[in-house]
Amino acid sequence: MNIEQLQSYCLSKKATTEEFPFDEDTLVYKVLGKMFVIAPLKKWESGEATITLKGDPEYVVQLREQYSSVYPGPYVSNKHWNTIDIYKGELKPQLILELIDHSYDMVVKGMTKKLKDKLL
């Protein structure tokens, strides 16, 4: 997966925006203002691409136990977020897309009814 594929996939999701809320290096994809993907661009440019994704707490732990390229992310809740080393190639592209979907779904699930209604 390259950054253009990540961008295309994330922006294809309903009500998604691409932003730089922290600095010019940290690309964030949000659904109705809530983060679901964090991508540090300097890592992508240096060939060490990572993304940080939200997940169900039990699934977060399961992924860490199953894959060495999945670990707690910096600056986010370790209970709900994992960082994934894409460049290592351990995770198949289809699984990465499924994890992005899971992150998006977890964020939507945690929204108020009013925000969820905006997605419909």
NORTAFEN-V406761 format. One record per helix or strand of 2 or more residues. SS is the DSSP state (H for helix, E for strand). FROM is the first residue (numbers start at 1). TO is the last residue. Records with the same first field share a line. If there is no record, write none. Layout:
BEGIN
SS->FROM-TO + FROM-TO
END
This chain:
BEGIN
H->3-11 + 41-45 + 57-66 + 93-109 + 113-119
E->16-19 + 26-31 + 34-40 + 50-54 + 70-72 + 81-85
END
